[in-house]
Every structure is written in structure tokens, then in C-alpha cells.
């Protein structure tokens, strides 16, 4: 089956492209060196982190629209150009000591937008080419996207050492070209006639004027049985059942062959309106914003945490700063990968075997995140920092793995891209606040050394207050999520 082989080739290429697109998670590898080289304050790093998240968060919606209307190939071309120009601009600023906050912020935003555009194109392609196994197929790009930090941080430590400029140029050339190569392989392949029995009808997004899961609570309750059973296919477990005969005749069924045409007819504006009118969505928006921003604050600030421990006079480790940063970024990447990989089967087990809600996995993620924040305020050794990075990475992976299924359960799969793109904008503002707060505390505990510039040698005291604050936010998340579980149960 030539067409089947083409779809598998596209699947493999999607994993490779997603791997190269996961570069935003590498920021912690070169952030301290970039800030030091340009003579900037640690608080300026928060601005760069925010810029990257603006590109990937706010860019998700226009990127998704581009993919739905023009196909994945144009999106991949745009993404590769953005990644290359972004990293090459950062490389230029680093090597020429050009401390332009605006240029570096624009470059980080370009990297973020290019990464998420290429990544979404791969996920969309896998879901379209394997309609009966969307979850299994989607696991390849999703897992690869979170695994890049592990591979490239190891490359940085082994081959580049303190040559940060060379590493930035390497990212520009390799990641940009690898993503661009996807234009030849990442394509939609409609199923052939002999494969047609694999196609199953799925429901469409209802308009706001009709009975919809977006419009009122009763409709959420009335569709929960259907959506909980069928949403497991998002993670590739089980098969989607045909529509119930009792479903409204106003609902339209479709096949993969007219999937793209259907998406283009749906109004993103209408979907956004009904999402913002849903109190349940708004509460989830807050929960996602809190958990993701706490996890991302640590991911983007781990380089400074490592620097503080390396410069601690009581530090007895022979590990270099670059190697220590690579180790922590690798740990976060591995644990995030494991969280993304296992959250689907675990949440399906909760729903179908334990008859519980997927929200309990959010509770587990919150507990893990809280443990990480607590340990970050107590541990004062570079050798014990893995006990902070591991639970934070696992919690972040759980969150990013289970929340798409929660959104599909509550609001359906037809508008999932818009729903997910919108909810991913939540962490932007709070991440900037938390990262800035971290930077202010770090700078406040730093001193100016005539030889090396601003430096903090106080170990855990350099950043402790920041994690005390985020630990308190974890308690807030825990209470809100328990309230969500109770609310869903009584519906």
C-alpha cells in the first residue's frame, strides 16, 4: 500500500520535525551565559522567557488557523524561517555583545512561534492521517517535542562546553533546516478505498445557538457519557464508538476526507465567545495558568538556580556550571517526557476502571509540583538539585499530557485546537510576573564582583523567597481543583 507507506513516512518525519521544534525548553541551558555576556540583570531573563511564551502561546491560535486553512507545509516553512532567524539573531547579539532587549525579545518570540507552528502542523497531520489512532499517532510528535531538551542539553555539555555562541549558531542551523525538511514529508494523505472501513464518523462543533457543551451546564452533563468514552481515543486507547442514534439530527457527521473543509467552515470567533461565556472553562483557564506558569518559571530559571549553587562557597562539587545546567535540563526533559507519555493511559484507567475523573491526575501534578517547590526552598547543594527538577518535570508532563483530554471531555473534539490554543495563553501574564519576581529576588541577593560582575553566592538564599510564593500558589491550585472535582461529580 504506497499510500499507507507514505502515511508512516509522514508519521516518522513528524516526530523528527517535532523534536527539532521543541527548542523553547532549551532556554535554561544558555540563559545565564547570555545574560552575563550582555551585562544584563537576572530580571531581564524574565522578559526573554515571556517573549518566548508570547510567541508560542499567543502564536498558537494564528498558527492553528494557518494549518487548518493552508495545510501543514506552509506552516512548516514559516516555522523553520522563524526558528532560524530567531536563534541566529540571538547568536548575533551574543557574539557582538549587542545588548538589545527588544531584538532579543523579538528573536525569542520568533523562536516560540516557529516552534509551536511546526509542532502543531505535525500533530494535525498525524491526527488526520491516522483517524482511528489519533492518540497513538499523536504520541510521537508530542513526546518528541518534550524530549529535545534532553538531547540538545547533552550535546551542549559534550561538544560545546562554554562555547555558548557556537551552540546558538548550531541551534539556528540544525533546528531551522530540520524543521524545513518536513515540508517534503509532513503531508495529509487521505485514506484509500480499501482502507475506508477504518474511517468512523465523529461529531462536529455545534453552533452556539444549538444545544452545546459550551452554552450551558445541562448540556455538559448530557454529553459526558459519550465524550468520556470517546475521548480516550485522543491517547490511542480503545476505539471511537459510532454516534448514538439518539443524537440530534442537527449534528453532522464527517469523514477524514472532508475534515479540513469542515474546520475551515467553523468560526473561531464564535468558539472563543462561547468558551469565555463558560464558567467551567474560565476556572480551568485559571488552573492551567497557575500550574503551567509555576512549572515554566522553574524551567526557565533553572540555569540561575544552578549558577547560585555553583557559586556557593560551601559547594564541594567538581561539576562545571555548563554540565550542571545540562544535567538539570535533561532531568526536566526526561521527567516531562515520562509524564506526557503515561498521563493518557493513567487518566483513561481512572475514567474507565476506577470510574473517577481525569482531574485527579491534575491533583497528582499539583502535589508533585508542591513537593518540588518545597524542596527548592530547603535543599542547598548542587548534587541534590535533581530532587527538585524531577518532580517539577513530571508534574509539568502530567499537566500537558492530561489537559487536552480534559478539554475534549468537557467541550468536545471538534473545536479542540481552538480550545487548547486559547487555554495555553493563560500562563503568559503570570509567568512574566513570577519570572520577574524570581529575578528581582535573585538580583537583590547578588553582589557586584569587579572580576565577574553581578553574582550571588548565597546558595538557596538567592532564590528561596520565590519558591515560598509558588508553594503557596500550589495550595490554591489544590483547593480549586478539588472544587472542580466536586462540581463535576454533582452534575
N, C-alpha and C positions, 0 to 999 in steps of 0.2 A: 504494500500500500504506500505509494510515493507520498500521498498527502499525509498519511499517518507519520511517516518518517520526517516529513517537514515540520509537523507539529512538535515532534520530540526534539528536533534540532532547535526549534524556536524556544522550547522549554529550557534546554541546556544553555542557549545564548542568553535567555532572560536571567538565569542565575548568575552568569558571568557579568552581565551588564549591571545587575543589582549590586553585585559585590563591589564593582568599581564606583557605583553611585553612593555607597554608604560613607562617603568621606566626612560628613559633618561630625561624626563621632570621633574623628582624629584630632579635633581642635585641642584637646588636653595634652597632646603629645608635643606640640610646638608653641603653645600659648605663652608659657613663661619665657622662653627664649626670644620670642617675637617682641614681647613687652620690654624685656631687658635691652635688646638690641636697639630698639627705637627710643629708649629712655622714657617710657610711659609708666603710668601708675597701674597698680593691680586692678583698680576700679575700672580702668579703661577696657580691661579684658571683658567686663560685663557688656560693654557696648558692642564689641565684636561678636560675642555669643548671641546677643539679642538680634543683631543683623542677620546672622546665620539662621536663626529661628524665624525671623520675619520672612526670609526667602523660602524656607521650607514649609512654614506654617501658612502664611497668607498666600504663598505661591501654589499651594495645593489645589485651591479652587480653580484659578485660571488654567493651571496645568491639566487638571482633570477635564475641563471643558475643551481644551485643545486636543486631548487624546480622544474624547468622545466624538468630536466633530471632524477632525482631520486624520485620525488614526495614530498609531504609536510611532511611526517612523519619523514624522516631522517633529514630534515631541522629543524623540531621542536626539535628533540633530540639534535642536535648541538646547537640550540639556547638556550635551557634550561641549558645545560652544561656551555655555555659561560656566561649566566646571573648569575648562581650560583657562578662560580669561580671568576667572576669579582667582585661581591659585597662582597663575603667572603674575597677576598684579600684586599679590601678597609677596611673592618671591622678589619682585622688583623693589618693593618698599623695604624688604628686609636687607637685600644686598646693597642698596643705595642709601640705607638709613634715612628713608623718607617717611617721617612720622606724620602721615596724613590720616587722621581719624576717619574722615569722610571717604577717602579712597579705599582704605582697608575695610570699612564697614560695608561699602558698596560691593567690594570683592567677596566678602563673606556672604552677603545676601545673594550674590550671583551663584556662589557655590551651593548654597542651600536650595535655591530654586532649581538649579540644574540637576542636583541630586534627586530631589523629590519628583521632578518631572520624568526623568529617566526611569526611576523606580516605579512610579505609578503606571507608566507605559508597559513595563514588564508584567506587573500584577494583572492589569487589564487584559493583556494578551494571553496570559496563562489561563485566566478565568474564561475567556472566550473560546480558546482552542480546546479546552477540556471541560465542557459544561457539566458533566456528571461527576467530575472530580476536582472541583474548583479549589477545595481546601488543600488537597494533596498537591496539586499543581502549584497553587499559590505559596505553599510552604517553601518551595525552592527559592524564589526571589526574596521572600520575607526573611528567611533565615540567613541568606547570603548578605542581605543588606545590613544585618546586625553583626555579621562576622568580620567585616572588613577591618575594623579597628584592631582586632587581634592579629591579623596577618600583617598589616602595614606597620603597626607599632613594633612588631618583631623585626621587620625589615629595617625600620628606622634605627633600632638599637644595634643590629648586627652590621649593617652596611654604611650607615651614615654617622652614627655617634653624635658628636657635637656639630656636625655639618648641617645645620638646620636649613640653610639656603638651598643646598643640594637636594634635601628631602622635599622641600616645597616645589622645586622645579620637577622633581621626579613625579610628584602627585599631579602636577599640571599636565605633563606629557602622557604619562601612563593612563591615568583615570580618564582624561579627556578623550584619548584615542580609543580606549577600550569601550567606553560608552558609545562613541561614534560607530564602532564596528557593529553594534547591534542593529543599525539601520538595514543591514543586509540579511538579517536572520529573524529579528523580532517582528513577526507579521501575524495578521489574522488569517487563519486557514479554516474556511467553512468545511463542515463535515460532508463527506461523500455520501452517495445514496446508500451504500452498503453499511455505512456507519450510522445511518439515520435513526435506528431504534434506540441509540444511546441518548437522543435528544428528548428531553422531557419538558412539558410546559411549566413555566413559572409565572408567578403573579407580577403584575406591574404596579407602578406607583399610582395610587388613586389621587384624583384631584382633590383639592381642599374642600370643594363643595359636596363631595360624596362622603359616605361613611369611611373614615380613615383613622388609622392609628395615630395620626398627627393631631386630629381635631378634638378628640375627647377621650376621657379615661375609659368609658364603657367599651369603645372600640378596641382599645389596647387589651382589655380583658377578654373580649370576644375572639380575638385572633391569636391569643397567646399559645393555645394548644397547637395550632397549626405552625406558628413561627418557631416555637421551641423545638418541635420535632424536625422541621426542615432546615433550621439554621445550622444544625450540626454539619451539613454538607459544606458549609463555609470552611471547615477544617478537615474535610475529606473523610469523615467518619459516617458510614451509613449512606443511604440513598434518599434522594428527594422523592416524596410521595406525590402522586398526581393531585391536582386540585380537588377538594371536596365538592361533591355535586351540590351541596347546599350553599356554595359560594355565590355571591351576587352575580347575575348575568351581565352586570355592567363592567365586571372585571375582564380584562383582555388577556388572553394567553399569547405567548410568543415563543419562537424558537431562536436558537443561536443565530440563524441566518439573518433575522431582522433585528437582532439585538442592538446594533449600532444605530439603526434608523429609529428605533424606539427611544433610545437615550437622547437623540437629538431633538425629539418632539417634546420631551419633558422640560418644564420650565424650572430652572434653578432658582429663580426669584420666588416662585410660588412655594417651592420646597423650603427655602430659607424662612419665608414668612410663617409657615405652619410650624416649623421647628422652634422658632423663637416664641411662638404662642403656646408651646407645650411646657408646662412647669416641670414635668419629669425630665425633659431634655435639659432645661436650664440647670437643674440640680446636678445632673450628670456632667454638664459642661463645667460646673464649679469643681466637682470631684476630680475630673480629668486634669483641670488646670492646676489644682493643688498637688496631686501626686506627680504628674509629669514634670512640673517646674522644680519640685524638690529633687527628683532624680536627676534632671538635667543640670541643676546647679552643681551637684557633686561631679557629674561627668565633665562639665566644662571647667571646674575649679580644681580637679584632682591634681593637675600639674603644680598648682600653688601649694596644695597640701603636701605633696612630695617635697617641694622645694623647702618648705618650712621644716620638715623633718630632717632633710639632708643637712641643712644649715644649723640644726640644733647642736650645741656644743656637747650634749650628752649622747649624741648619736655615735654608735660604735660600728655601724655597718660599713663595709667596704664597697657597697653598691654605688655606682655613679648616679647622678641625677637623671641622666637620659635613660639608663637602664631601669631605674626605679619607676620612672614615668611609664615606660613601655610595659612593665610588669602590671601596673595598676590598670592601665587602659586595656590590656589583654584580659585581665581578670573580669573587668566590667563587660567586655565584649563576649567572653565565653559564657558568663552567667546570664547575660541578656539573651544570648542565643538559646541557651537551655530553657529559659523562661518562655520565650516565644514558641519554642518547639513543643513544650509539654503543656502549655496552658490550654490549648484546644482540647486534647484528649481528657485532661483533668476536668475542665468545665463541662464537657459532654458527659463524663461519668457522674458528675454532681447532678446534672439535669435528668439523665435517663436511668441511672441506677439508684441514686440517693434521693431523687425527686426534690432536689434542692435548687437554689438559684445560682447562676454564674457569679452573682455579686459576692459570694463567699470567697471567690478567688481574689477579688479586689480587697477584701478584708485581709486575706493572707499576704497580699502585696503590701498593704499598709503596715502590717505587723513587721514584716521583713525590713521595710523602709525605716520604720521607727527604731528597730534594733541597730541598723546601720548608723542612724543619726546619733543614737545614744553612745555607741562605741566610738564614734568620731570625736566625742567630747571627752572621752576617758583615755583612749589609747595614745601614748606618746612615744611611739617607736616606728621607724620606717619598716621594720620587719613584721610588725603586727597590723599594718595598714590593710593587708588583704582581708582582714575580718570586717572591714568597713566596705571595701569595694565589692566583695562577693554578695552580701545581702542586698545592697543597693542595685547592683546589676540584675540580680534575679528578680527583684521586685519590679524594676522597670520593664524587664522582659515579660513578666506576667501581665502587667498592665497593657502593654502594646499588643500582646497576643490575644487577650480575652475581650478587650473593649469593643473591637469590631463586631464580635458575635453578640455582645450585649446590645449594641446599637441595632443589629439586624433583628434580634428578638423583639425589640420594642418598637422599631419604626420600619421594619421591612427591609428587603434587599434591593428593591428597585431603585431607591434613592440613596443607597448606602455610600456611594462615592461622595455625594454632596454632604451627607450627614457626617461622614468621617472627616472630610476636608474641613468642615466647619468646626467640629469639636477639637480638631488639632490646633486651632487658633487660640484656644483657651490659655495655654501656658505662656504665651508670648509676654504679656504685660507683667505677670507675676514672676516669671523667670528673670526679667530685667531688674525687678525690684530686689529679688533675693540675691542675684549675682552682684548687683551694686552694693547691697548690704554686706555681702561677703568681702568685696573689695575694699570697702570703707574700713571694716574691722581689721582686715589684713594690713592695710596701709597705716592704720592707727598704731598697730603694734610693731611697725617696721622702723628701722633707723637708717640714717644715711651713712654709708661707709665710703670714705674717699676713694677706695680702690675699686669697689664693685657696685657702688651706687646704693639704692634703697634695698634693704634686706631685712628679713625678720628671722631672728634666731631663737625665738621663744617656743618653738615646737608647737604643741597643741594649743597653747595660749594664743597663737597667731590667728586662729580661726574658730575657736571654741564657741564664742557667743553666737556665731551664725548658725551652728548646728543645734544649739539650745533652742533657737527660734523655730527651726524647721521641725524639731522634735515635738514642739507644742502644736504645730500645724498638723502633724500626723495624728494627734489625738482628735483634732477637729474632723479630719477625714474619716477616722474610725467611727465617730458618732454619726456623721452624716450618712455614711454607707449603711450602718445598722438601721437608720431610719428608712433608707430606700428599700432594704430587705423587708422590713415590716410593712411598708406601704404596698410593695408588690404582692406580699402574701395575702393581704386583706382584700385585694381587688378580685 
